[in-house]
Amino acid sequence: MIGTEEGNTDYMFNKIQITRKEFILNAHNDLQLANLETRSRKKLAKQKKEQCKKIHSNLT
């Protein structure tokens, strides 16, 4: 029985280690996605600003 319990403990330990690696990888991927979204929003904001400048210059 003791051998089985140790085996289960090792299995759980390995499972936790894999889960931790996956967690770190997922966090890294989420950060990259957030950075891409931020860049996209900044780019869209810049385009919108340029459009507003054009419209404003055409009105004056």
N, C-alpha and C positions, 0 to 999 in steps of 0.2 A: 504493500500500500504506500509506503513512504516513497519508493521510486516513482510511482505514478504521480504523487503530489509534486515531487520535484520536477518531473517532466511537464506537468501542467504549469508550474511556476515559470519554467524556462519558455514554454510556449507563450504564456501571457506576456513575459518580458519582451520576447521577440516581437510579438504583436504590438505592444506599446511602442517599441523602438520604430517599427515601420510606420505606425500611425503618426508618431512625432515627425518623422521625415516627410511624410505626406502633408502634414499640417504646415510645416515650414515651406514646402514647395508651393502649397496652395496660397499661403500668405504672400509669398514672393510674386506669384502670378497675379493675385488680386492687386498688389501694389503696382505692377506693371500696367494692368488694365486701367487703374485709377489715373496713372500718369498719362496714358494715352487719351483718356476721356478729358483730362484737364487740358492737354495740348489741343484737342479738337475744339473744346469750348473756347479757348483763347483764340484759335484761328477763326472760328465763326464770329466771335466778338470783334475781331480786327476787321473782318470782311464787312460786317454790319456798320462799323464805324466809318469805313471807307465809303460805303454806299451813302451814309448820312452826309458825309462831307461833300460828295458829288451833288446830291440833291440840294444841299444848302448853297453850294457855290452856283448852281443853276438858278436858284431862286433870287440870288442877290445880284 
